[in-house]
Amino acid sequence: MGSLLKKCEYHCTRSRLVSVGQLLKWMDSTACLSAERHAGSPCITNSVDDVHFDHTIGVGQVVNIKAKVNGAFTSSMKVGIAVSCEDPFSNCQWNVCNAFAIFCGMQVIPRTQAEQMEYSIAAERRWRMRLIPAEIITDLLSSSTEYKDPVPAERTQVESVALVLPPHIMAWMENVATIAAH
């Protein structure tokens, strides 16, 4: 396996490479979908950490990006991201990088009277949860009729696969040229 991976790396260094910026964009999109599946609403990226690139990706290779919510907290979610690559001609596969991203749900804007009531109840519940004893919190939660079960972690898994083709490179070059021209 080691010699096959070296052969794939050699082939990759001789071909045009996918930019790290483009790869980060794909990773962010995939991870955001995972976070949005969990939250049931639009999410935004707060931060990305622990990104370490082990290998590169060349044109003609297949990129596989997997993301899954690893933890959900009061106002944020931690999403694990794994990127692998495959050379379709040699069937060689390798890990490109792993990362963690933190996403926050976008603020809900209540529009209807019912939504405003739900929003007020949620704000009250949040305030009470910080100030009153655990027994009362348990009572409050058990009497709520609007309680929604949490989304199972396996439902948050998202996978994105792309074949890197020369037109991608041309589009990226056009974007860079346009930015440079401005």
N, C-alpha and C positions, 0 to 999 in steps of 0.2 A: 504494500500500500504506500509506503514512504517514497519509493522510486516513482510510482505512478503520480503521486501528488507533486513531486519535484518536476516531472514532465509537464503537468498541467500548469504549474507556476511558471515554468520556462516559456510555455506557449503564451501565457497571459502577459508576461513582461514584454514579449515581442509584438503583441497586438495593442490596439488602442484600449485604454482603461476607462472604466466608469469613474466619474469624479466622486469624491467623498461627499460633496454637497448634494449631488443627485441621489446618492444612496441614503443620506440622512433624510432627504425629502420623502423618499419612498417609505423609510422606516417610520417617520412621523405620521404619514397618512395611514399606514397599517395599524399602528398603535392607537391612533385617535379613533379609528373605527371600533377597536376593541373596547376602549373607554366609553364610547358612546353607546355601545350595546349594553354595557353594564349600567350606565346612568339612565339610559332611556331618554337622553336629551343631548344637545350639542355640547361638546367639550373643547377645551383649549389646552395647549401644551404649556405647562408651567416650567419644566426643566427636563433636561436629559443628562444623565450622568453615567459614569462607568462605561464609556464607549472605548473599546480597545479593538483596533483593526488588526487581525492576524494575517489576512491575505487580501489580495486585490481581485477585481472582477473585470474581465475583458469582454470586448464586443463578441457576440456569438455565444456567450455563456448564459445559463439560466440562473436567475436570482430567485431565491425562495426566502420570504420574510414571514416569520410567525410572531404574533403578539398575543399576550394573554394578561388579563388583570390578575396581579399577584396579591393585591391587598386594596381594600377600600376603607377610607377613613371618613372623618366628619365632612370634609369639603374637598377631598382629593382622592386620587387613585394612583397606585403604583403599577405600571404595566411593564412586564418583561418582554424583551424583544430579542429574537435570535435570527441571524442572517446566515444563510448557507448558499453555496454556489455549486453548480454542476456544469461540467463540460460535456455537452451532448454527444460528442464524437468519441470520447474515451470512457464515458460513464464515470469519470472521476468526480467525487463530491468532497467538499471541504467546508469547514466553518469559516465564515468571514469575520463576524463580530457578534458580540452580545452587548446589550445595553439595557438600562432601566429609564423609563420616562415617568414623570409625574404629570397627571392631567387634572384639571379642575372643571367641574360642570359650570356651564354658563349660568348666570343669574336668571331665575325665572321671573318673568314680568306678567303678573296676573292681569288679565284683560276683562274677563266676564265677572259678574257678581259672585258666581260660585267659586271661580279661581281666587278672587280676592278673599273670600271666606276661608278657603283652604290655606292660603298664604298666611292669613292672620292666625289660624289655628297652629300652623307649623311654627310660626314665630313665637307664639305663646308657649308651645310645647318645648321649644329650644330654650327659652328663658327659664321655664320651670325646671328643666332637667339640670340646669347649672346651679339652681338655688335650693331645691328641696330634696329631702332624703330619698334614698333608693326605693323604699316601699311605695311612696307616692308616685314615683316615676313608673314603677311596675303597674300600678293601678291605672295611671293615665294611658299607658300604652295598651293595656288589655281592654280598655273601654273604647279605644279608637276603632271606628268602622272603616277608616280609609287606609289601614295598614297594608302595605304592599310587601310581599315576600321578596327577599333579596334575589338577585339574578344568580343562578349557579355559575361558578367559575368557568365551566366548560363551554357555556354559551357565549363567553366573552372572547373565545379564541378566534383570531382572524389570521388568514394566511394569504399572502400576496405573492404571485409568481409572475416573473416577467422575463422575456427573452430579450437580451440587449442587442439591438440591431444598429447598423450604421446610421439610419435616419435619426435615432436618438442623439447620436454624436452631433449631427448637423444641426438639430434643433437647439442643443445646448450651445453650440458655437454661435448660432444666430442670436440667442439670448445674451450671451457675453458681448458680442459685437454691438448689439443695440444698447446695452448698458454703458459700454465704453464710449459709444458715440454721443450719449447724452451727457 
